[in-house]
Amino acid sequence: MIFVGDGALLWRAVRHARADGHPVDLVCHGPRATPPPGFDPGSAREVRSGADLDALAGELAERCTDGLLWSIDNPFLFREKVLASGLRLLNVHGGPLPSYRGLPPVTAAYAVLHGETSFAATLHEIDAGIDTGPVLAEARFPVDPDAVLEDVLSDLVEAAHRAFTENLGAVVDGTAGPARRPEGEPGYYGLAEGLALAGMRDHPRYDQATDLGMFADYYPDAATAWGR
C-alpha cells in the first residue's frame, strides 16, 4: 500500500500498518512529515504539491502491491493521473461528511462556532471532487459545550487515527462498507472560510472557536489570521 500525507498522523498510520503486517510500498510526504529514524529512505518521496504527486502516478501504480493508496493528514489534491492510476484511493477526512468538507482546523473551528455537540473523522473513497467520495465509516466523538478548538482538534486527531486503524483490515480484505454517498446538508470550510472567520469576532463563540492552543504552531497562518 501507498501512503500520502504531511503530518504526525501519517507516520502513526504507517507504523500501525507495518505492525499489522501490511506492505508499505511507498510513503509520499510533505516537508513537515520527515521520515522517522530507521525508515528505509528508498520507501519515501518528499512531495510539495498535487503536481508532484501527479508526476509520480506511474511509479505509485507500479510499486503498489495491494492496489491501495491511503491519504492521511494530506494537504495535496489528487490530480488526473493519480485519479486514473487504477489504485483504490482512500482518505481519512477531519470532519463528518458532507456537512464539514474542507480543511482542518477550519472544519473544527466552525463546528465549535456552530455549537455542534458531536464531530467525527470520516473514512471515504476519493473521487474527482473535494471530500465528495462514498463514505465507508465514521469515528464520532462528543463535543462539550465549553470545548475550545484545541479540544476538538485533539479529539479529532485520535478519531482520525481510529477511523484508519479500525477499518484497515476490512479495507484490505474487501469487507469494508458498504460505501454510501454522503447524506445531509453539504457544507464546505476551506481557506476562504477560514479567513472569513476573522470577521466574526462579535460571535459569542468566537474565542472558543479560534483557541488553537498547542496547535497554533502547527497552523501558524490560522493563528495569525484569528489573532492567536
Accessible surface in RSA format (square Angstrom, percent):
REM  Atomic radii and reference values for relative SASA: ProtOr
REM  Chains: A
REM  Algorithm: Lee & Richards
REM  Probe-radius: 1.40
REM  Slices: 20
REM RES _ NUM      All-atoms   Total-Side   Main-Chain    Non-polar    All polar
REM                ABS   REL    ABS   REL    ABS   REL    ABS   REL    ABS   REL
RES MET A   1     0.16   0.1   0.16   0.1   0.00   0.0   0.16   0.1   0.00   0.0
RES ILE A   2     0.00   0.0   0.00   0.0   0.00   0.0   0.00   0.0   0.00   0.0
RES PHE A   3     0.00   0.0   0.00   0.0   0.00   0.0   0.00   0.0   0.00   0.0
RES VAL A   4     0.32   0.2   0.32   0.3   0.00   0.0   0.32   0.3   0.00   0.0
RES GLY A   5     0.00   0.0   0.00   N/A   0.00   0.0   0.00   0.0   0.00   0.0
RES ASP A   6     7.97   5.6   7.82   7.8   0.15   0.3   0.09   0.2   7.89   7.9
RES GLY A   7     2.07   2.5   0.00   N/A   2.07   2.5   2.07   5.7   0.00   0.0
RES ALA A   8    77.03  70.8  63.45  97.9  13.58  30.9  70.20  98.9   6.83  18.1
RES LEU A   9    20.71  11.5  19.23  13.8   1.47   3.7  19.23  13.5   1.47   4.0
RES LEU A  10     0.00   0.0   0.00   0.0   0.00   0.0   0.00   0.0   0.00   0.0
RES TRP A  11    15.17   6.1  15.17   7.3   0.00   0.0  15.17   8.1   0.00   0.0
RES ARG A  12    66.35  27.9  62.92  32.1   3.43   8.2  25.13  34.3  41.22  25.0
RES ALA A  13     0.82   0.8   0.82   1.3   0.00   0.0   0.82   1.2   0.00   0.0
RES VAL A  14     1.61   1.1   1.61   1.5   0.00   0.0   1.61   1.4   0.00   0.0
RES ARG A  15   128.74  54.1 123.50  63.0   5.24  12.5  66.72  91.2  62.02  37.6
RES HIS A  16    51.86  28.3  46.31  32.2   5.54  14.2  33.86  34.9  17.99  20.9
RES ALA A  17     0.00   0.0   0.00   0.0   0.00   0.0   0.00   0.0   0.00   0.0
RES ARG A  18   122.14  51.3 104.63  53.3  17.51  41.7  24.46  33.4  97.67  59.2
RES ALA A  19    89.99  82.7  46.45  71.7  43.54  99.1  59.32  83.5  30.68  81.3
RES ASP A  20    84.26  59.0  54.09  53.8  30.17  71.3  12.41  29.2  71.84  71.7
RES GLY A  21    65.91  81.3   0.00   N/A  65.91  81.3  35.16  96.5  30.76  68.9
RES HIS A  22    36.01  19.7  29.52  20.5   6.49  16.6  18.62  19.2  17.39  20.2
RES PRO A  23    61.42  44.8  49.41  45.0  12.01  43.6  61.19  50.5   0.23   1.4
RES VAL A  24    24.94  16.4   2.18   2.0  22.76  54.8   2.27   2.0  22.68  61.5
RES ASP A  25    23.31  16.3  14.80  14.7   8.50  20.1   8.43  19.8  14.88  14.8
RES LEU A  26     0.00   0.0   0.00   0.0   0.00   0.0   0.00   0.0   0.00   0.0
RES VAL A  27     0.00   0.0   0.00   0.0   0.00   0.0   0.00   0.0   0.00   0.0
RES CYS A  28     0.00   0.0   0.00   0.0   0.00   0.0   0.00   0.0   0.00   0.0
RES HIS A  29    10.35   5.7  10.35   7.2   0.00   0.0   5.50   5.7   4.85   5.6
RES GLY A  30     0.03   0.0   0.00   N/A   0.03   0.0   0.00   0.0   0.03   0.1
RES PRO A  31    63.12  46.0  42.17  38.4  20.95  76.2  44.55  36.8  18.56 115.4
RES ARG A  32   125.02  52.5  91.24  46.5  33.78  80.4  61.23  83.7  63.80  38.7
RES ALA A  33     3.44   3.2   0.00   0.0   3.44   7.8   3.44   4.8   0.00   0.0
RES THR A  34   100.73  71.6  87.08  88.3  13.65  32.5  63.97  85.9  36.76  55.6
RES PRO A  35    39.25  28.6  26.43  24.1  12.82  46.6  26.43  21.8  12.82  79.7
RES PRO A  36    39.41  28.7  30.76  28.0   8.65  31.5  35.98  29.7   3.43  21.3
RES PRO A  37   141.54 103.2 108.58  99.0  32.96 119.8 120.84  99.8  20.70 128.7
RES GLY A  38    85.69 105.7   0.00   N/A  85.69 105.7  44.47 122.0  41.22  92.3
RES PHE A  39    19.48   9.7   6.25   3.9  13.23  34.4   8.00   4.9  11.47  32.8
RES ASP A  40    78.75  55.2  72.11  71.8   6.64  15.7  31.54  74.2  47.21  47.1
RES PRO A  41   113.46  82.7  99.66  90.8  13.80  50.2 103.55  85.5   9.91  61.6
RES GLY A  42    40.20  49.6   0.00   N/A  40.20  49.6  33.94  93.1   6.26  14.0
RES SER A  43    18.06  15.3  18.06  24.1   0.00   0.0   2.78   5.9  15.28  21.4
RES ALA A  44    12.65  11.6   4.33   6.7   8.32  18.9   4.51   6.3   8.14  21.6
RES ARG A  45    82.54  34.7  79.38  40.5   3.15   7.5  29.08  39.7  53.45  32.4
RES GLU A  46    91.65  52.6  59.85  45.3  31.80  75.7  23.07  44.6  68.58  56.0
RES VAL A  47     2.18   1.4   1.58   1.4   0.60   1.5   2.18   1.9   0.00   0.0
RES ARG A  48   158.10  66.4 136.38  69.5  21.73  51.7  54.86  75.0 103.25  62.6
RES SER A  49    39.86  33.7  36.49  48.7   3.38   7.8  34.44  73.3   5.42   7.6
RES GLY A  50     8.09  10.0   0.00   N/A   8.09  10.0   1.82   5.0   6.27  14.0
RES ALA A  51    45.33  41.7  39.14  60.4   6.19  14.1  40.61  57.2   4.72  12.5
RES ASP A  52    57.20  40.1  52.41  52.2   4.79  11.3  11.80  27.8  45.40  45.3
RES LEU A  53     0.28   0.2   0.28   0.2   0.00   0.0   0.28   0.2   0.00   0.0
RES ASP A  54    21.55  15.1  20.37  20.3   1.19   2.8   6.78  15.9  14.78  14.7
RES ALA A  55    85.70  78.8  47.80  73.8  37.90  86.2  56.26  79.2  29.44  78.0
RES LEU A  56    34.22  19.1  33.38  23.9   0.84   2.1  34.22  24.0   0.00   0.0
RES ALA A  57     7.91   7.3   7.26  11.2   0.65   1.5   7.54  10.6   0.37   1.0
RES GLY A  58    53.50  66.0   0.00   N/A  53.50  66.0  42.88 117.7  10.62  23.8
RES GLU A  59    45.78  26.3  37.66  28.5   8.12  19.3  27.14  52.5  18.65  15.2
RES LEU A  60     0.36   0.2   0.36   0.3   0.00   0.0   0.36   0.3   0.00   0.0
RES ALA A  61    41.49  38.1  25.14  38.8  16.34  37.2  25.47  35.9  16.01  42.4
RES GLU A  62   152.86  87.8 119.37  90.3  33.49  79.7  47.61  92.1 105.25  85.9
RES ARG A  63    72.53  30.5  61.00  31.1  11.53  27.5  31.65  43.3  40.88  24.8
RES CYS A  64    16.44  12.4   0.00   0.0  16.44  38.6   0.00   0.0  16.44  17.7
RES THR A  65   100.89  71.8  61.34  62.2  39.56  94.3  69.29  93.1  31.61  47.8
RES ASP A  66    52.70  36.9  22.14  22.0  30.56  72.3  31.80  74.8  20.91  20.8
RES GLY A  67    28.08  34.6   0.00   N/A  28.08  34.6  23.30  63.9   4.78  10.7
RES LEU A  68    11.38   6.3  11.38   8.1   0.00   0.0  11.38   8.0   0.00   0.0
RES LEU A  69     0.09   0.1   0.09   0.1   0.00   0.0   0.09   0.1   0.00   0.0
RES TRP A  70     0.00   0.0   0.00   0.0   0.00   0.0   0.00   0.0   0.00   0.0
RES SER A  71     2.85   2.4   2.85   3.8   0.00   0.0   0.00   0.0   2.85   4.0
RES ILE A  72     5.81   3.3   5.81   4.3   0.00   0.0   5.81   4.2   0.00   0.0
RES ASP A  73    47.68  33.4  32.26  32.1  15.42  36.5  11.60  27.3  36.08  36.0
RES ASN A  74    34.95  24.1   3.49   3.4  31.46  75.7   0.98   2.4  33.97  32.8
RES PRO A  75    71.24  51.9  39.57  36.1  31.67 115.1  47.00  38.8  24.24 150.7
RES PHE A  76    24.42  12.2  16.40  10.2   8.02  20.9  18.92  11.5   5.50  15.7
RES LEU A  77   110.86  61.7 106.27  76.0   4.59  11.5 107.57  75.5   3.29   8.9
RES PHE A  78    24.02  12.0   4.65   2.9  19.37  50.4   4.65   2.8  19.37  55.5
RES ARG A  79   122.63  51.5 117.35  59.8   5.27  12.6  33.60  45.9  89.02  54.0
RES GLU A  80   139.53  80.1 131.81  99.7   7.72  18.4  48.59  94.0  90.94  74.3
RES LYS A  81   129.94  63.4 123.33  75.7   6.61  15.7  72.74  65.5  57.20  60.9
RES VAL A  82     0.28   0.2   0.10   0.1   0.17   0.4   0.10   0.1   0.17   0.5
RES LEU A  83    60.02  33.4  34.06  24.4  25.96  65.3  34.26  24.1  25.76  69.3
RES ALA A  84    82.12  75.5  46.16  71.2  35.96  81.8  56.67  79.8  25.45  67.4
RES SER A  85    25.58  21.6   0.96   1.3  24.62  56.7  10.31  21.9  15.27  21.4
RES GLY A  86    75.10  92.6   0.00   N/A  75.10  92.6  41.96 115.1  33.14  74.2
RES LEU A  87    21.78  12.1   8.10   5.8  13.68  34.4   8.34   5.9  13.44  36.2
RES ARG A  88    74.88  31.4  66.71  34.0   8.17  19.5  42.33  57.9  32.55  19.7
RES LEU A  89    10.44   5.8   6.42   4.6   4.02  10.1   6.42   4.5   4.02  10.8
RES LEU A  90     0.00   0.0   0.00   0.0   0.00   0.0   0.00   0.0   0.00   0.0
RES ASN A  91    18.67  12.9  18.67  18.0   0.00   0.0   2.49   6.0  16.19  15.6
RES VAL A  92    12.61   8.3   2.06   1.9  10.55  25.4   2.06   1.8  10.55  28.6
RES HIS A  93     7.75   4.2   5.60   3.9   2.16   5.5   2.16   2.2   5.60   6.5
RES GLY A  94     9.84  12.1   0.00   N/A   9.84  12.1   4.74  13.0   5.10  11.4
RES GLY A  95     0.00   0.0   0.00   N/A   0.00   0.0   0.00   0.0   0.00   0.0
RES PRO A  96    13.98  10.2  13.95  12.7   0.03   0.1  13.98  11.5   0.00   0.0
RES LEU A  97    10.72   6.0   0.03   0.0  10.69  26.9   0.32   0.2  10.40  28.0
RES PRO A  98    14.54  10.6  14.54  13.3   0.00   0.0  14.54  12.0   0.00   0.0
RES SER A  99    41.53  35.1  38.84  51.8   2.69   6.2  17.67  37.6  23.86  33.4
RES TYR A 100     9.24   4.3   9.24   5.3   0.00   0.0   7.92   5.9   1.32   1.6
RES ARG A 101    47.87  20.1  47.87  24.4   0.00   0.0   3.59   4.9  44.28  26.8
RES GLY A 102     7.31   9.0   0.00   N/A   7.31   9.0   0.73   2.0   6.58  14.7
RES LEU A 103    78.08  43.5  78.08  55.9   0.00   0.0  78.08  54.8   0.00   0.0
RES PRO A 104    48.04  35.0  38.04  34.7  10.00  36.4  38.04  31.4  10.00  62.2
RES PRO A 105     7.65   5.6   7.65   7.0   0.00   0.0   7.65   6.3   0.00   0.0
RES VAL A 106    10.23   6.7  10.23   9.3   0.00   0.0  10.23   8.9   0.00   0.0
RES THR A 107     0.00   0.0   0.00   0.0   0.00   0.0   0.00   0.0   0.00   0.0
RES ALA A 108     0.00   0.0   0.00   0.0   0.00   0.0   0.00   0.0   0.00   0.0
RES ALA A 109     0.00   0.0   0.00   0.0   0.00   0.0   0.00   0.0   0.00   0.0
RES TYR A 110    12.72   5.9  12.72   7.2   0.00   0.0  10.45   7.9   2.27   2.8
RES ALA A 111     0.88   0.8   0.67   1.0   0.21   0.5   0.83   1.2   0.04   0.1
RES VAL A 112     3.91   2.6   1.90   1.7   2.01   4.8   3.91   3.4   0.00   0.0
RES LEU A 113    10.44   5.8   6.72   4.8   3.73   9.4   6.72   4.7   3.73  10.0
RES HIS A 114    94.87  51.9  60.07  41.8  34.80  89.0  43.91  45.3  50.96  59.3
RES GLY A 115    26.39  32.5   0.00   N/A  26.39  32.5   7.82  21.5  18.56  41.6
RES GLU A 116    63.86  36.7  55.60  42.1   8.25  19.7   6.61  12.8  57.25  46.7
RES THR A 117   106.57  75.8  98.59 100.0   7.98  19.0  68.69  92.3  37.89  57.3
RES SER A 118    35.68  30.1  30.68  40.9   5.00  11.5  14.19  30.2  21.49  30.1
RES PHE A 119     0.36   0.2   0.36   0.2   0.00   0.0   0.36   0.2   0.00   0.0
RES ALA A 120     0.00   0.0   0.00   0.0   0.00   0.0   0.00   0.0   0.00   0.0
RES ALA A 121     0.00   0.0   0.00   0.0   0.00   0.0   0.00   0.0   0.00   0.0
RES THR A 122     0.62   0.4   0.62   0.6   0.00   0.0   0.62   0.8   0.00   0.0
RES LEU A 123     0.08   0.0   0.08   0.1   0.00   0.0   0.08   0.1   0.00   0.0
RES HIS A 124     3.54   1.9   3.54   2.5   0.00   0.0   3.54   3.7   0.00   0.0
RES GLU A 125    37.54  21.6  37.54  28.4   0.00   0.0   7.52  14.6  30.02  24.5
RES ILE A 126    35.67  20.3  17.51  13.0  18.16  43.8  18.01  13.0  17.66  47.9
RES ASP A 127    44.67  31.3  35.38  35.2   9.28  22.0  31.82  74.9  12.84  12.8
RES ALA A 128    91.96  84.6  58.43  90.2  33.53  76.3  59.11  83.2  32.85  87.0
RES GLY A 129    37.68  46.5   0.00   N/A  37.68  46.5  22.99  63.1  14.69  32.9
RES ILE A 130    62.95  35.8  59.09  44.0   3.86   9.3  61.13  44.0   1.82   4.9
RES ASP A 131    18.05  12.6  12.57  12.5   5.48  13.0   0.00   0.0  18.05  18.0
RES THR A 132    46.33  33.0  40.43  41.0   5.90  14.1  40.49  54.4   5.83   8.8
RES GLY A 133     0.11   0.1   0.00   N/A   0.11   0.1   0.00   0.0   0.11   0.2
RES PRO A 134    30.82  22.5  30.82  28.1   0.00   0.0  30.82  25.4   0.00   0.0
RES VAL A 135     2.92   1.9   2.21   2.0   0.72   1.7   2.21   1.9   0.72   1.9
RES LEU A 136    21.00  11.7   2.41   1.7  18.58  46.7   2.95   2.1  18.04  48.6
RES ALA A 137    22.47  20.7  13.32  20.6   9.15  20.8  22.47  31.6   0.00   0.0
RES GLU A 138    67.20  38.6  34.49  26.1  32.71  77.9  12.71  24.6  54.49  44.5
RES ALA A 139     5.85   5.4   1.12   1.7   4.73  10.8   5.85   8.2   0.00   0.0
RES ARG A 140   112.39  47.2  89.81  45.8  22.59  53.8  53.21  72.7  59.18  35.9
RES PHE A 141    17.56   8.8  14.27   8.8   3.29   8.6  17.56  10.6   0.00   0.0
RES PRO A 142   104.15  75.9  96.92  88.4   7.23  26.3  97.89  80.8   6.26  38.9
RES VAL A 143    15.50  10.2   5.88   5.3   9.63  23.2   8.74   7.6   6.76  18.3
RES ASP A 144    90.29  63.2  84.81  84.4   5.48  13.0   9.02  21.2  81.27  81.0
RES PRO A 145   109.39  79.7  96.99  88.4  12.40  45.1 104.39  86.2   5.00  31.1
RES ASP A 146   113.40  79.4  97.59  97.1  15.80  37.4  42.70 100.5  70.69  70.5
RES ALA A 147     9.04   8.3   5.75   8.9   3.29   7.5   8.11  11.4   0.93   2.5
RES VAL A 148    32.15  21.2  32.15  29.1   0.00   0.0  32.15  27.9   0.00   0.0
RES LEU A 149     0.00   0.0   0.00   0.0   0.00   0.0   0.00   0.0   0.00   0.0
RES GLU A 150    46.57  26.7  46.57  35.2   0.00   0.0   6.10  11.8  40.47  33.0
RES ASP A 151    65.16  45.6  60.56  60.3   4.60  10.9  19.93  46.9  45.23  45.1
RES VAL A 152     2.08   1.4   1.42   1.3   0.66   1.6   2.08   1.8   0.00   0.0
RES LEU A 153     5.28   2.9   5.28   3.8   0.00   0.0   5.28   3.7   0.00   0.0
RES SER A 154    35.56  30.0  29.60  39.5   5.96  13.7  28.64  61.0   6.92   9.7
RES ASP A 155    65.36  45.8  62.43  62.1   2.93   6.9   5.99  14.1  59.37  59.2
RES LEU A 156     7.76   4.3   7.76   5.6   0.00   0.0   7.76   5.5   0.00   0.0
RES VAL A 157    46.42  30.5  45.47  41.2   0.95   2.3  46.39  40.3   0.03   0.1
RES GLU A 158    86.75  49.8  83.78  63.4   2.96   7.1  43.87  84.9  42.88  35.0
RES ALA A 159     0.00   0.0   0.00   0.0   0.00   0.0   0.00   0.0   0.00   0.0
RES ALA A 160     9.95   9.1   8.44  13.0   1.50   3.4   8.72  12.3   1.23   3.2
RES HIS A 161    32.09  17.5  30.42  21.1   1.67   4.3  16.54  17.0  15.55  18.1
RES ARG A 162    81.03  34.0  79.02  40.3   2.01   4.8  38.59  52.7  42.44  25.7
RES ALA A 163     1.06   1.0   0.02   0.0   1.04   2.4   1.06   1.5   0.00   0.0
RES PHE A 164     1.51   0.8   1.51   0.9   0.00   0.0   1.51   0.9   0.00   0.0
RES THR A 165    33.83  24.1  18.79  19.1  15.04  35.8   8.92  12.0  24.91  37.7
RES GLU A 166   119.66  68.7  84.27  63.8  35.40  84.3  40.20  77.8  79.47  64.9
RES ASN A 167    28.27  19.5  28.20  27.3   0.07   0.2   0.25   0.6  28.02  27.1
RES LEU A 168     1.04   0.6   1.04   0.7   0.00   0.0   1.04   0.7   0.00   0.0
RES GLY A 169    37.43  46.2   0.00   N/A  37.43  46.2  29.97  82.2   7.46  16.7
RES ALA A 170    30.77  28.3  23.82  36.8   6.95  15.8  25.35  35.7   5.42  14.4
RES VAL A 171     3.65   2.4   0.00   0.0   3.65   8.8   0.00   0.0   3.65   9.9
RES VAL A 172    60.71  40.0  35.26  31.9  25.45  61.3  35.44  30.8  25.27  68.5
RES ASP A 173    97.79  68.5  65.25  64.9  32.54  76.9  42.26  99.5  55.53  55.4
RES GLY A 174    59.60  73.5   0.00   N/A  59.60  73.5  28.01  76.9  31.59  70.8
RES THR A 175   100.50  71.5  71.96  73.0  28.53  68.0  70.64  94.9  29.85  45.1
RES ALA A 176    23.84  21.9   2.33   3.6  21.51  48.9   6.22   8.8  17.62  46.7
RES GLY A 177    36.75  45.3   0.00   N/A  36.75  45.3   2.60   7.1  34.15  76.5
RES PRO A 178   126.48  92.2 110.76 101.0  15.72  57.2 118.64  98.0   7.84  48.7
RES ALA A 179    49.47  45.5  20.59  31.8  28.88  65.7  20.64  29.1  28.82  76.4
RES ARG A 180   104.43  43.8  97.93  49.9   6.49  15.5  53.42  73.0  51.01  30.9
RES ARG A 181   139.96  58.8 132.92  67.8   7.04  16.8  70.66  96.6  69.29  42.0
RES PRO A 182    28.25  20.6   9.25   8.4  19.00  69.1   9.25   7.6  19.00 118.1
RES GLU A 183   132.90  76.3 112.78  85.3  20.12  47.9  40.46  78.3  92.45  75.5
RES GLY A 184    57.40  70.8   0.00   N/A  57.40  70.8  34.54  94.8  22.87  51.2
RES GLU A 185   142.32  81.7 132.15 100.0  10.18  24.2  58.56 113.3  83.77  68.4
RES PRO A 186    89.41  65.2  72.35  66.0  17.06  62.0  72.60  59.9  16.81 104.5
RES GLY A 187    16.54  20.4   0.00   N/A  16.54  20.4  16.54  45.4   0.00   0.0
RES TYR A 188    79.87  37.3  66.20  37.7  13.67  35.6  48.40  36.4  31.47  38.8
RES TYR A 189    33.49  15.6  33.49  19.1   0.00   0.0  11.61   8.7  21.88  27.0
RES GLY A 190     1.20   1.5   0.00   N/A   1.20   1.5   1.20   3.3   0.00   0.0
RES LEU A 191   127.49  71.0 121.57  87.0   5.92  14.9 122.53  86.1   4.96  13.3
RES ALA A 192    71.18  65.4  59.53  91.9  11.65  26.5  63.50  89.4   7.68  20.3
RES GLU A 193    53.53  30.7  52.23  39.5   1.30   3.1  20.84  40.3  32.69  26.7
RES GLY A 194     6.10   7.5   0.00   N/A   6.10   7.5   6.10  16.7   0.00   0.0
RES LEU A 195   104.18  58.0  94.34  67.5   9.84  24.7  94.78  66.6   9.40  25.3
RES ALA A 196    52.90  48.6  36.57  56.4  16.34  37.2  48.67  68.5   4.24  11.2
RES LEU A 197     0.00   0.0   0.00   0.0   0.00   0.0   0.00   0.0   0.00   0.0
RES ALA A 198    23.35  21.5  18.62  28.7   4.73  10.8  18.86  26.6   4.49  11.9
RES GLY A 199    72.50  89.4   0.00   N/A  72.50  89.4  36.60 100.4  35.90  80.4
RES MET A 200    66.11  34.2  59.41  39.3   6.71  16.0  60.14  51.1   5.97   7.9
RES ARG A 201   130.77  54.9 110.15  56.2  20.62  49.1  56.40  77.1  74.36  45.1
RES ASP A 202   147.40 103.2 118.56 118.0  28.84  68.2  42.88 100.9 104.52 104.2
RES HIS A 203    66.94  36.6  53.79  37.4  13.15  33.6  37.56  38.7  29.38  34.2
RES PRO A 204   125.53  91.5  86.67  79.0  38.86 141.2  99.12  81.8  26.41 164.1
RES ARG A 205    69.44  29.2  69.40  35.4   0.03   0.1  10.37  14.2  59.07  35.8
RES TYR A 206     8.97   4.2   8.91   5.1   0.06   0.2   8.91   6.7   0.06   0.1
RES ASP A 207    99.57  69.7  96.76  96.3   2.81   6.7  31.04  73.0  68.53  68.4
RES GLN A 208    42.00  23.5  40.68  29.7   1.32   3.2  20.02  42.6  21.98  16.7
RES ALA A 209     0.00   0.0   0.00   0.0   0.00   0.0   0.00   0.0   0.00   0.0
RES THR A 210     0.00   0.0   0.00   0.0   0.00   0.0   0.00   0.0   0.00   0.0
RES ASP A 211    45.88  32.1  45.88  45.7   0.00   0.0   1.70   4.0  44.18  44.1
RES LEU A 212     0.97   0.5   0.23   0.2   0.74   1.8   0.23   0.2   0.74   2.0
RES GLY A 213    35.50  43.8   0.00   N/A  35.50  43.8  22.79  62.5  12.71  28.5
RES MET A 214   131.89  68.3  99.70  66.0  32.20  76.7  78.15  66.4  53.75  71.2
RES PHE A 215    27.81  13.9  27.45  17.0   0.36   0.9  27.81  16.9   0.00   0.0
RES ALA A 216    25.36  23.3  22.70  35.0   2.66   6.1  22.82  32.1   2.54   6.7
RES ASP A 217   134.67  94.3 112.15 111.6  22.52  53.3  35.31  83.1  99.37  99.1
RES TYR A 218    68.21  31.8  60.91  34.7   7.30  19.0  65.95  49.6   2.26   2.8
RES TYR A 219    40.13  18.7  36.68  20.9   3.46   9.0  24.40  18.3  15.73  19.4
RES PRO A 220    76.16  55.5  73.76  67.2   2.40   8.7  75.71  62.5   0.45   2.8
RES ASP A 221   120.74  84.6 113.27 112.7   7.47  17.7  37.90  89.2  82.84  82.6
RES ALA A 222    17.44  16.0   9.45  14.6   7.99  18.2  15.26  21.5   2.18   5.8
RES ALA A 223     9.17   8.4   9.15  14.1   0.02   0.1   9.17  12.9   0.00   0.0
RES THR A 224   112.87  80.3  91.81  93.1  21.06  50.2  72.77  97.7  40.10  60.6
RES ALA A 225    28.00  25.7  11.27  17.4  16.74  38.1  22.38  31.5   5.63  14.9
RES TRP A 226     3.84   1.5   1.86   0.9   1.98   4.7   1.26   0.7   2.57   4.2
RES GLY A 227    58.49  72.1   0.00   N/A  58.49  72.1  27.35  75.1  31.14  69.7
RES ARG A 228   112.90  47.4  58.32  29.7  54.58 129.9  36.56  50.0  76.34  46.3
END  Absolute sums over single chains surface
CHAIN  1 A    10314.0       7647.7       2666.3       5713.2       4600.8
END  Absolute sums over all chains
TOTAL         10314.0       7647.7       2666.3       5713.2       4600.8
